[in-house]
Amino acid sequence: MRFQQGGDDDDASIQLTSLIDVVFLLLIFFMLTTTFADFTRRLDIELPEARAAATEEKQLKYTIELDENAQIALNGEVVTLEELDRTLHQDTEAGKVKGAVLRADRRIDHGNVVRVLGIVRDAGIEEVGIAVR
């Protein structure tokens, strides 16, 4: 029986494959988490809960927010009902609007939500989503 002595076949280098995998996973993690930050939200809103909470915010243009005090924000900018109506009509006539997402506080009066939905529909926006948690 013959045993071979350890020769020059031993490689003393560091295997970088797993280190590169970890670096790529961290890179992907940070890239994905920064895309979830939404900088258009200005008002402090507590959304109602729903079982099927599916909104398509990615393909919609406008985010309309209503807070507890009936303040309205259009894409993060506080506006009045008249300014909202004028802006939506101007942009739909120019063909810029694809749709809208309405984010209303659950403590707000139902009439204010209906009033804003009426303005959105009157402007000709057909794709309207209501955000829920």
C-alpha positions in Angstrom: 0.0 0.0 0.0 1.4 3.3 -1.1 0.5 6.7 0.4 1.1 9.8 -1.6 2.9 12.7 0.0 1.3 16.1 -0.2 2.9 17.7 -3.2 2.6 21.0 -5.0 -1.1 20.4 -5.8 -2.3 22.3 -2.7 -3.6 25.7 -3.7 -3.3 28.3 -0.9 -5.6 30.9 -2.6 -8.8 32.3 -1.0 -12.1 31.3 -2.7 -13.9 34.5 -3.5 -17.1 33.0 -5.1 -19.1 33.0 -1.9 -17.9 36.5 -1.0 -19.0 37.8 -4.3 -22.4 36.2 -3.9 -22.9 37.9 -0.6 -21.9 41.3 -2.0 -24.3 40.9 -4.9 -27.1 39.9 -2.5 -26.4 43.0 -0.4 -26.4 45.2 -3.5 -29.8 43.8 -4.6 -31.2 44.2 -1.2 -30.2 47.9 -0.9 -31.4 48.6 -4.5 -34.8 47.1 -3.8 -35.3 48.8 -0.4 -34.6 52.3 -1.8 -37.2 51.9 -4.5 -39.9 51.3 -1.8 -39.4 54.8 -0.3 -42.3 57.0 -1.3 -41.4 60.7 -1.1 -44.8 62.0 -2.4 -46.6 61.4 0.9 -47.0 64.5 3.0 -50.1 64.1 5.1 -50.4 61.8 8.1 -52.9 59.3 7.0 -54.2 56.1 8.7 -55.5 53.8 5.9 -58.4 51.5 6.5 -57.8 47.8 6.3 -59.1 45.4 3.7 -58.7 41.7 3.0 -57.7 42.1 -0.7 -55.4 45.1 -0.6 -54.2 45.2 -4.1 -53.5 48.6 -5.7 -51.6 49.3 -8.9 -49.8 52.4 -7.9 -46.9 51.8 -10.2 -48.9 52.4 -13.4 -50.9 55.3 -12.1 -49.9 58.9 -12.3 -51.6 60.8 -9.5 -51.7 60.2 -5.8 -54.5 62.1 -4.1 -54.5 62.1 -0.3 -57.2 63.2 2.1 -56.3 63.5 5.8 -58.5 63.6 8.9 -59.0 67.3 8.6 -60.2 67.1 4.9 -56.9 68.5 3.6 -56.2 67.4 0.1 -52.7 66.7 -1.3 -52.1 66.0 -5.0 -48.8 64.2 -5.4 -47.6 65.5 -2.1 -48.6 69.2 -2.7 -51.5 70.5 -0.6 -54.3 71.9 -2.9 -57.9 73.0 -2.6 -60.9 71.3 -4.3 -60.9 74.0 -7.0 -57.1 73.6 -7.7 -57.5 69.8 -7.8 -60.4 70.1 -10.3 -58.5 72.6 -12.5 -55.2 70.6 -12.5 -57.0 67.3 -13.3 -59.0 68.8 -16.1 -55.9 70.5 -17.7 -53.8 67.4 -17.6 -56.5 65.0 -18.9 -57.2 67.4 -21.8 -53.4 67.3 -22.5 -53.5 63.5 -22.4 -51.0 63.2 -19.5 -53.1 61.3 -17.0 -53.3 57.5 -16.9 -55.1 57.2 -13.6 -55.2 58.1 -9.9 -54.9 56.5 -6.5 -57.0 57.9 -3.7 -55.5 57.6 -0.2 -58.1 58.7 2.3 -57.9 58.6 6.1 -60.3 56.1 7.6 -61.6 58.8 10.0 -62.6 61.2 7.3 -66.2 62.0 6.4 -67.6 59.9 3.6 -68.9 62.9 1.7 -65.4 64.4 1.2 -64.2 61.2 -0.4 -67.2 61.1 -2.7 -66.7 64.7 -3.6 -63.0 64.1 -4.6 -64.0 60.9 -6.5 -66.6 63.0 -8.4 -63.9 65.5 -9.4 -61.7 62.7 -10.6 -64.4 61.1 -12.6 -65.6 64.4 -14.0 -62.1 65.1 -15.2 -62.2 61.9 -17.3 -59.9 59.7 -15.3 -61.3 56.2 -15.5 -58.6 54.2 -13.7 -59.1 55.1 -10.0 -57.7 53.0 -7.2 -58.4 53.4 -3.5 -55.4 52.6 -1.3 -55.9 50.3 1.7 -53.6 48.8 4.2 
